[in-house]
Amino acid sequence: MLLENKVAVIYGAGGSIGGAVARTFAREGARVFLAGRTQAKLDQVAQEIRSNGGRADTAVVDALDEQAVDEYVAAVVEQAGSLDISFNVIGYGDVQKPLLEISVEDFLKPIMNAMRAQFLTTRAAARHMVKRGSGVILAFGGGGPQTLPGLGGFKVALDAIEGLRRQWACELGRHGIRVVTLKTGGIIETLPADDFPGRDEIIAGIQQAALLNWTATLADVGNVAAFVASDQGRTLTATEVNISCGALMD
């Protein structure tokens, strides 16, 4: 198994992407610690993992709270003995409107939330990983020149995460810690099942943008994340891993 005897913390584990990655990590042998804001959603993911023979612990953690994050990571390390993987995939509370129409508060909200959460969770993990001389930090979203109108501060937040990822990678590399971002061109399974205006157009846009005859699934995200976090991905750091099926060109 790719992640046998590894310990992983996943923030936003009650969401569709975080839950998919948690299930894959557990399937590949990792002990997963599921953090998020809604206990019921975390419990559902944990129960699925345990029913398949995996190991999962849950905790309600606010990834924007410095003290809460530091104390949580310290408790994980005390309980499990180490921390090998930290993956932050929380939502940033973005309001998507054209820039000419959005308030400054709504524009800045996802940028500030993304920077604060990614900085705090990475720093908390890195402090413990440095002592062991190894570790993997994963983020989700990815930057690049492609964007769409009406996204408010969301795309700016993703680009900011990439700047932070580069900075962390160059400072943590000498300690054996890798820092990688995963990016997709959109995952159809994450769209609400209820019919809402524009849903069909969004799906068609995701499908049309892909260069292949398929688009990324939640299972794909989990599988790639497990590979990147494993020792088989040991050469990957300071980079994005593009799993957009060609929708996003590098």
Steps between C-alpha positions, in 0.01 A plus 500: 500500500624845407449661841550212739581623853461865396306751709293759314297801610231619257330834556160526335467123519121518520481646149485304178867545405638468851288193563610335177866558582450375856343177378782440253771578754341254743467236229869544427590432864513845660350586835287805425402781731195676364457867589215729405218718624210253498527195723222306326672520162833395650335209677345380175838490324664337801231232517550411134874473554463284811245273332768423241763422761668841506602720792337841537467757778290815485514846655320830450776749421484855370790522254498879538565483875874502572478355850249233397717385208821489702337309785329258264819411312690459827227265625514295177876460529473405868233241423640354177871558558559696179345705222594410144238674283299819540232579242289817518192506277263723698259737332590868502154656519534668164232722350518482122402824329654725235772721644307814411210384715663326797567669834858524620412280798359222280793530260760466775324228700619193304849644464535564872343167596717305257821667613424470869383138489776375272767685696381380840448134407829480311699665776348279769582185303846616394609566858459130572616373160829689528590293805461179298660631184206404278142585414259601227280811488215492247271779386218501248399747232799614298578824322591592145391742227159345438199662664137591441304819555293542812715304745556786744807430711490122463753461217723762662493286816611192304788696347599623845509141626750421227724787609485373857567144383818609320621686808435206732663257256826693480519539878398146594680303229826477693304332779373229266148645484320512165230755411266430206169632366242292314281671241210387284284660236190433708345186643145434389423285804549798730213693341176486698272225376197729504424665172601866519528770233812456293591152630481336157709780351764460769522126437522554126774757550706262714461222244576720202814646658658158552727376225419140584166326466451511877539736794655456844295318762520503877666159479764647270575776751539247778722271297731778383517652848600163644776459242634852553498454878670162480871425481451423131439872450819594686634718217192724489516832683458871427256412223141454398374161391255557220217247488267709283501261200658781299241765586772706669814527292836560670 
